[in-house]
Amino acid sequence: MRRKRNLLSDQISERKGIAVNDIVVHEARDWAMKMVRWDARASGDLSGAMARVARRCGVTRSLIWALHYRPPKDIWTSAYFKLHEAYRAECERQAKLFDHEFKIAAAKAGPGAPFVRAAVVVAGEGLGGSAAPDAPLG
């Protein structure tokens, strides 16, 4: 009996020369490495950061280690989506922290301060509701 072919993976591998598994593993590796880097408290805390990220994501520490040092050829769907959800949640958390810190700094320095105007231009819609440097921060 012949296996059915996955049309999406055939299309991607024919166009770009890479398999879907490679793309999925690369994304998961990128998320895991970023979360480990964000969680590391010092240069010698990599192992501890990997354990904390694994615990927070609900995956094994060995998967985080493998994604960091020796990317697998394939990854379980459940692990992929757990990493994706944890990464998305961490990005939202970081954005909320940045917004909070920005509002405090803007209140202290005033909306006309150069760093406030630069942050509004760089961050755009996320700060104060407008990307315009002269817009009041709310």
N, CA and C atoms as a LAMMPS dump frame, in Angstrom:
ITEM: TIMESTEP
0
ITEM: NUMBER OF ATOMS
414
ITEM: BOX BOUNDS ff ff ff
-5.0000000000000000e+02 5.0000000000000000e+02
-5.0000000000000000e+02 5.0000000000000000e+02
-5.0000000000000000e+02 5.0000000000000000e+02
ITEM: ATOMS id mol type element x y z
1 1 1 N 0.837 -1.176 0
2 1 2 C 0 0 0
3 1 3 C 0.89 1.25 0
4 2 1 N 0.569 2.163 -0.831
5 2 2 C 1.366 3.375 -0.968
6 2 3 C 0.82 4.478 -0.065
7 3 1 N 1.71 5.211 0.611
8 3 2 C 1.304 6.302 1.494
9 3 3 C 0.847 7.5 0.688
10 4 1 N -0.135 8.203 1.234
11 4 2 C -0.564 9.451 0.614
12 4 3 C 0.514 10.496 0.838
13 5 1 N 0.679 11.344 -0.115
14 5 2 C 1.686 12.382 -0.001
15 5 3 C 1.072 13.64 0.575
16 6 1 N 1.838 14.314 1.378
17 6 2 C 1.399 15.577 1.945
18 6 3 C 1.647 16.664 0.903
19 7 1 N 0.57 17.198 0.344
20 7 2 C 0.708 18.158 -0.748
21 7 3 C 1.408 19.43 -0.324
22 8 1 N 1.136 19.92 0.902
23 8 2 C 1.776 21.146 1.363
24 8 3 C 3.285 20.965 1.447
25 9 1 N 3.714 19.86 2.053
26 9 2 C 5.164 19.653 2.171
27 9 3 C 5.798 19.458 0.807
28 10 1 N 5.086 18.814 -0.121
29 10 2 C 5.629 18.652 -1.469
30 10 3 C 5.787 20.007 -2.157
31 11 1 N 4.779 20.882 -1.994
32 11 2 C 4.847 22.194 -2.618
33 11 3 C 5.987 23.021 -2.046
34 12 1 N 6.118 23.03 -0.724
35 12 2 C 7.175 23.819 -0.092
36 12 3 C 8.535 23.273 -0.456
37 13 1 N 8.699 21.945 -0.394
38 13 2 C 10.021 21.388 -0.671
39 13 3 C 10.383 21.542 -2.14
40 14 1 N 9.395 21.535 -3.041
41 14 2 C 9.71 21.738 -4.455
42 14 3 C 10.097 23.184 -4.732
43 15 1 N 9.425 24.123 -4.056
44 15 2 C 9.699 25.536 -4.298
45 15 3 C 10.981 26.002 -3.632
46 16 1 N 11.164 25.664 -2.397
47 16 2 C 12.26 26.239 -1.624
48 16 3 C 13.371 25.25 -1.318
49 17 1 N 13.151 23.984 -1.552
50 17 2 C 14.178 22.998 -1.288
51 17 3 C 14.292 22.609 0.176
52 18 1 N 13.269 22.915 0.991
53 18 2 C 13.281 22.529 2.395
54 18 3 C 11.96 21.863 2.754
55 19 1 N 12.012 20.965 3.712
56 19 2 C 10.826 20.236 4.135
57 19 3 C 10.069 21.019 5.199
58 20 1 N 8.798 20.708 5.351
59 20 2 C 7.97 21.35 6.361
60 20 3 C 8.532 21.076 7.745
61 21 1 N 9.022 19.862 7.986
62 21 2 C 9.6 19.526 9.287
63 21 3 C 10.735 20.47 9.642
64 22 1 N 11.555 20.817 8.666
65 22 2 C 12.661 21.735 8.919
66 22 3 C 12.16 23.102 9.357
67 23 1 N 11.091 23.56 8.738
68 23 2 C 10.521 24.867 9.074
69 23 3 C 9.951 24.847 10.486
70 24 1 N 9.207 23.795 10.809
71 24 2 C 8.571 23.673 12.119
72 24 3 C 9.628 23.576 13.219
73 25 1 N 10.638 22.751 13.007
74 25 2 C 11.703 22.609 14.001
75 25 3 C 12.465 23.915 14.152
76 26 1 N 12.7 24.618 13.053
77 26 2 C 13.415 25.889 13.123
78 26 3 C 12.611 26.917 13.942
79 27 1 N 11.294 26.973 13.719
80 27 2 C 10.458 27.887 14.501
81 27 3 C 10.502 27.543 15.981
82 28 1 N 10.329 26.256 16.303
83 28 2 C 10.344 25.822 17.701
84 28 3 C 11.7 26.116 18.329
85 29 1 N 12.768 25.9 17.588
86 29 2 C 14.119 26.179 18.095
87 29 3 C 14.284 27.671 18.368
88 30 1 N 13.801 28.494 17.457
89 30 2 C 13.896 29.945 17.621
90 30 3 C 13.141 30.391 18.873
91 31 1 N 11.92 29.895 19.058
92 31 2 C 11.134 30.257 20.242
93 31 3 C 11.83 29.819 21.516
94 32 1 N 12.305 28.572 21.534
95 32 2 C 12.948 28.044 22.741
96 32 3 C 14.215 28.829 23.073
97 33 1 N 15.032 29.112 22.068
98 33 2 C 16.278 29.836 22.32
99 33 3 C 16.018 31.25 22.819
100 34 1 N 15.004 31.909 22.26
101 34 2 C 14.679 33.258 22.724
102 34 3 C 14.186 33.24 24.165
103 35 1 N 13.309 32.276 24.492
104 35 2 C 12.792 32.217 25.858
105 35 3 C 13.894 31.882 26.851
106 36 1 N 14.82 31.022 26.477
107 36 2 C 15.953 30.695 27.359
108 36 3 C 16.826 31.928 27.551
109 37 1 N 17.093 32.643 26.473
110 37 2 C 17.92 33.847 26.564
111 37 3 C 17.252 34.904 27.444
112 38 1 N 15.933 35.069 27.302
113 38 2 C 15.216 36.045 28.123
114 38 3 C 15.201 35.64 29.585
115 39 1 N 15.181 34.339 29.861
116 39 2 C 15.046 33.852 31.235
117 39 3 C 16.384 33.727 31.95
118 40 1 N 17.475 33.658 31.206
119 40 2 C 18.788 33.479 31.823
120 40 3 C 19.129 34.694 32.68
121 41 1 N 19.55 34.443 33.912
122 41 2 C 19.86 35.524 34.845
123 41 3 C 21.306 35.979 34.76
124 42 1 N 22.157 35.102 34.263
125 42 2 C 23.578 35.417 34.092
126 42 3 C 24.141 34.457 33.055
127 43 1 N 25.386 34.651 32.676
128 43 2 C 25.967 33.8 31.638
129 43 3 C 26.062 32.332 32.062
130 44 1 N 26.172 32.038 33.348
131 44 2 C 26.278 30.664 33.808
132 44 3 C 24.941 30.024 34.151
133 45 1 N 23.852 30.698 33.86
134 45 2 C 22.523 30.222 34.253
135 45 3 C 21.772 29.549 33.108
136 46 1 N 22.461 29.127 32.07
137 46 2 C 21.794 28.555 30.909
138 46 3 C 21.028 27.281 31.253
139 47 1 N 21.633 26.422 32.029
140 47 2 C 20.975 25.166 32.405
141 47 3 C 19.725 25.427 33.251
142 48 1 N 19.845 26.337 34.193
143 48 2 C 18.694 26.697 35.014
144 48 3 C 17.589 27.351 34.202
145 49 1 N 17.987 28.204 33.261
146 49 2 C 17 28.863 32.4
147 49 3 C 16.28 27.841 31.531
148 50 1 N 17.007 26.858 31.026
149 50 2 C 16.375 25.809 30.228
150 50 3 C 15.346 25.037 31.047
151 51 1 N 15.69 24.731 32.304
152 51 2 C 14.763 24.012 33.174
153 51 3 C 13.523 24.852 33.465
154 52 1 N 13.709 26.138 33.724
155 52 2 C 12.557 27.013 34.006
156 52 3 C 11.653 27.171 32.787
157 53 1 N 12.258 27.323 31.613
158 53 2 C 11.471 27.454 30.385
159 53 3 C 10.706 26.158 30.11
160 54 1 N 11.365 25.028 30.286
161 54 2 C 10.703 23.741 30.062
162 54 3 C 9.511 23.572 31.005
163 55 1 N 9.703 23.942 32.263
164 55 2 C 8.62 23.841 33.244
165 55 3 C 7.459 24.759 32.869
166 56 1 N 7.79 25.984 32.47
167 56 2 C 6.757 26.95 32.098
168 56 3 C 6.005 26.523 30.832
169 57 1 N 6.701 25.904 29.898
170 57 2 C 6.082 25.485 28.635
171 57 3 C 5.339 24.159 28.749
172 58 1 N 5.704 23.363 29.733
173 58 2 C 5.082 22.055 29.863
174 58 3 C 5.718 21.004 28.97
175 59 1 N 6.991 21.193 28.646
176 59 2 C 7.738 20.215 27.857
177 59 3 C 8.929 19.739 28.687
178 60 1 N 9.625 18.743 28.178
179 60 2 C 10.771 18.218 28.92
180 60 3 C 11.981 19.128 28.742
181 61 1 N 12.857 19.103 29.75
182 61 2 C 14.091 19.878 29.676
183 61 3 C 14.968 19.356 28.546
184 62 1 N 14.908 18.053 28.302
185 62 2 C 15.724 17.47 27.232
186 62 3 C 15.312 18.007 25.855
187 63 1 N 14.023 18.317 25.671
188 63 2 C 13.594 18.898 24.393
189 63 3 C 14.178 20.296 24.236
190 64 1 N 14.138 21.095 25.285
191 64 2 C 14.709 22.448 25.216
192 64 3 C 16.207 22.359 24.945
193 65 1 N 16.889 21.434 25.623
194 65 2 C 18.328 21.247 25.409
195 65 3 C 18.596 20.845 23.964
196 66 1 N 17.806 19.888 23.451
197 66 2 C 18.003 19.424 22.075
198 66 3 C 17.745 20.541 21.07
199 67 1 N 16.712 21.32 21.292
200 67 2 C 16.434 22.428 20.38
201 67 3 C 17.558 23.459 20.41
202 68 1 N 18.187 23.609 21.555
203 68 2 C 19.273 24.58 21.687
204 68 3 C 20.576 24.088 21.049
205 69 1 N 20.937 22.84 21.329
206 69 2 C 22.242 22.335 20.905
207 69 3 C 22.212 21.388 19.713
208 70 1 N 21.174 20.581 19.588
209 70 2 C 21.131 19.548 18.558
210 70 3 C 19.696 19.432 18.049
211 71 1 N 19.303 20.308 17.128
212 71 2 C 17.91 20.31 16.684
213 71 3 C 17.485 18.952 16.12
214 72 1 N 16.334 18.459 16.555
215 72 2 C 15.851 17.171 16.043
216 72 3 C 15.375 17.3 14.605
217 73 1 N 15.146 16.17 13.967
218 73 2 C 14.644 16.189 12.599
219 73 3 C 13.148 16.438 12.567
220 74 1 N 12.475 16.146 13.667
221 74 2 C 11.032 16.301 13.758
222 74 3 C 10.679 16.676 15.191
223 75 1 N 9.476 17.206 15.394
224 75 2 C 9.043 17.588 16.73
225 75 3 C 7.574 17.199 16.875
226 76 1 N 7.201 16.771 18.061
227 76 2 C 5.813 16.414 18.329
228 76 3 C 4.947 17.652 18.187
229 77 1 N 3.746 17.451 17.673
230 77 2 C 2.81 18.56 17.494
231 77 3 C 2.466 19.207 18.825
232 78 1 N 2.255 18.387 19.849
233 78 2 C 1.894 18.94 21.158
234 78 3 C 3.01 19.818 21.706
235 79 1 N 4.255 19.397 21.549
236 79 2 C 5.388 20.196 22.025
237 79 3 C 5.5 21.495 21.229
238 80 1 N 5.276 21.418 19.931
239 80 2 C 5.334 22.604 19.073
240 80 3 C 4.315 23.641 19.525
241 81 1 N 3.075 23.202 19.751
242 81 2 C 2.032 24.15 20.141
243 81 3 C 2.211 24.648 21.575
244 82 1 N 2.767 23.832 22.454
245 82 2 C 3.063 24.305 23.812
246 82 3 C 4.129 25.397 23.766
247 83 1 N 5.165 25.178 22.961
248 83 2 C 6.208 26.196 22.817
249 83 3 C 5.638 27.469 22.188
250 84 1 N 4.794 27.308 21.192
251 84 2 C 4.195 28.466 20.525
252 84 3 C 3.344 29.274 21.504
253 85 1 N 2.52 28.604 22.276
254 85 2 C 1.654 29.296 23.233
255 85 3 C 2.475 29.997 24.318
256 86 1 N 3.507 29.314 24.816
257 86 2 C 4.358 29.921 25.842
258 86 3 C 5.111 31.129 25.279
259 87 1 N 5.582 31.036 24.05
260 87 2 C 6.293 32.151 23.423
261 87 3 C 5.365 33.346 23.232
262 88 1 N 4.153 33.085 22.747
263 88 2 C 3.182 34.147 22.55
264 88 3 C 2.833 34.819 23.881
265 89 1 N 2.635 34.005 24.915
266 89 2 C 2.317 34.559 26.245
267 89 3 C 3.478 35.391 26.786
268 90 1 N 4.696 34.928 26.572
269 90 2 C 5.867 35.67 27.047
270 90 3 C 6.01 36.995 26.295
271 91 1 N 5.746 36.989 24.997
272 91 2 C 5.806 38.238 24.221
273 91 3 C 4.761 39.225 24.713
274 92 1 N 3.556 38.744 25.004
275 92 2 C 2.517 39.626 25.532
276 92 3 C 2.914 40.176 26.897
277 93 1 N 3.489 39.327 27.727
278 93 2 C 3.926 39.766 29.054
279 93 3 C 5.01 40.838 28.942
280 94 1 N 5.967 40.611 28.052
281 94 2 C 7.04 41.589 27.857
282 94 3 C 6.486 42.913 27.322
283 95 1 N 5.508 42.848 26.43
284 95 2 C 4.912 44.065 25.884
285 95 3 C 4.174 44.846 26.972
286 96 1 N 3.466 44.14 27.845
287 96 2 C 2.767 44.813 28.945
288 96 3 C 3.758 45.457 29.906
289 97 1 N 4.858 44.746 30.209
290 97 2 C 5.884 45.319 31.084
291 97 3 C 6.506 46.564 30.46
292 98 1 N 6.796 46.49 29.169
293 98 2 C 7.382 47.638 28.488
294 98 3 C 6.418 48.817 28.498
295 99 1 N 5.155 48.553 28.204
296 99 2 C 4.157 49.619 28.186
297 99 3 C 4.03 50.273 29.56
298 100 1 N 4.038 49.457 30.601
299 100 2 C 3.951 49.988 31.965
300 100 3 C 5.163 50.857 32.294
301 101 1 N 6.357 50.358 32.006
302 101 2 C 7.584 51.118 32.271
303 101 3 C 7.63 52.392 31.435
304 102 1 N 7.161 52.302 30.203
305 102 2 C 7.154 53.478 29.337
306 102 3 C 6.232 54.558 29.887
307 103 1 N 5.059 54.154 30.351
308 103 2 C 4.114 55.137 30.897
309 103 3 C 4.689 55.823 32.131
310 104 1 N 5.396 55.078 32.969
311 104 2 C 6.028 55.672 34.149
312 104 3 C 7.106 56.67 33.729
313 105 1 N 7.966 56.253 32.791
314 105 2 C 9.045 57.135 32.329
315 105 3 C 8.49 58.365 31.628
316 106 1 N 7.439 58.199 30.832
317 106 2 C 6.845 59.333 30.129
318 106 3 C 6.193 60.297 31.104
319 107 1 N 5.593 59.77 32.16
320 107 2 C 4.966 60.646 33.157
321 107 3 C 6.016 61.459 33.895
322 108 1 N 7.174 60.86 34.17
323 108 2 C 8.245 61.57 34.864
324 108 3 C 8.925 62.598 33.969
325 109 1 N 9.181 62.234 32.71
326 109 2 C 9.942 63.109 31.817
327 109 3 C 9.057 64.073 31.039
328 110 1 N 7.811 63.72 30.839
329 110 2 C 6.919 64.558 30.039
330 110 3 C 6.889 64.089 28.601
331 111 1 N 5.782 64.334 27.901
332 111 2 C 5.628 63.824 26.538
333 111 3 C 6.579 64.45 25.528
334 112 1 N 7.175 65.587 25.845
335 112 2 C 8.087 66.229 24.903
336 112 3 C 9.523 65.754 25
337 113 1 N 9.82 64.878 25.945
338 113 2 C 11.193 64.397 26.111
339 113 3 C 11.632 63.621 24.861
340 114 1 N 12.887 63.788 24.471
341 114 2 C 13.363 63.129 23.247
342 114 3 C 13.207 61.605 23.255
343 115 1 N 13.489 60.969 24.379
344 115 2 C 13.382 59.507 24.401
345 115 3 C 11.924 59.063 24.296
346 116 1 N 10.994 59.864 24.811
347 116 2 C 9.572 59.534 24.712
348 116 3 C 9.13 59.625 23.26
349 117 1 N 9.524 60.69 22.599
350 117 2 C 9.166 60.854 21.182
351 117 3 C 9.78 59.757 20.336
352 118 1 N 11.038 59.404 20.616
353 118 2 C 11.7 58.343 19.852
354 118 3 C 11.021 56.998 20.085
355 119 1 N 10.632 56.71 21.325
356 119 2 C 9.973 55.441 21.629
357 119 3 C 8.623 55.341 20.932
358 120 1 N 7.911 56.444 20.869
359 120 2 C 6.606 56.437 20.186
360 120 3 C 6.794 56.176 18.698
361 121 1 N 7.814 56.779 18.108
362 121 2 C 8.071 56.567 16.681
363 121 3 C 8.472 55.115 16.426
364 122 1 N 9.346 54.569 17.244
365 122 2 C 9.831 53.204 17.045
366 122 3 C 8.739 52.175 17.319
367 123 1 N 8.035 52.319 18.44
368 123 2 C 7.04 51.325 18.824
369 123 3 C 5.72 51.519 18.095
370 124 1 N 5.441 52.692 17.631
371 124 2 C 4.25 52.931 16.838
372 124 3 C 2.969 52.835 17.633
373 125 1 N 2.035 52.07 17.125
374 125 2 C 0.687 52.009 17.668
375 125 3 C 0.635 51.502 19.102
376 126 1 N 1.601 50.741 19.531
377 126 2 C 1.557 50.177 20.875
378 126 3 C 1.663 51.204 21.973
379 127 1 N 2.194 52.374 21.687
380 127 2 C 2.385 53.39 22.723
381 127 3 C 1.527 54.605 22.443
382 128 1 N 0.652 54.882 23.325
383 128 2 C -0.12 56.097 23.245
384 128 3 C -1.129 56.156 22.118
385 129 1 N -1.272 55.08 21.349
386 129 2 C -2.283 55.014 20.313
387 129 3 C -1.921 55.685 19.004
388 130 1 N -0.736 56.264 18.875
389 130 2 C -0.374 56.921 17.626
390 130 3 C 1.129 56.839 17.413
391 131 1 N 1.51 56.733 16.157
392 131 2 C 2.936 56.689 15.838
393 131 3 C 3.504 58.083 15.637
394 132 1 N 2.679 59.08 15.65
395 132 2 C 3.155 60.441 15.441
396 132 3 C 3.899 60.939 16.662
397 133 1 N 5.09 61.542 16.486
398 133 2 C 5.868 61.991 17.636
399 133 3 C 5.197 63.085 18.439
400 134 1 N 4.337 63.876 17.823
401 134 2 C 3.697 64.975 18.534
402 134 3 C 2.383 64.582 19.193
403 135 1 N 1.964 63.346 19.027
404 135 2 C 0.684 62.915 19.582
405 135 3 C 0.8 62.814 21.088
406 136 1 N -0.233 63.242 21.812
407 136 2 C -0.202 63.11 23.265
408 136 3 C -0.264 61.639 23.689
409 137 1 N 0.441 61.33 24.754
410 137 2 C 0.45 59.961 25.246
411 137 3 C -0.685 59.785 26.225
412 138 1 N -1.375 58.661 26.104
413 138 2 C -2.518 58.519 26.943
414 138 3 C -2.494 57.432 27.875
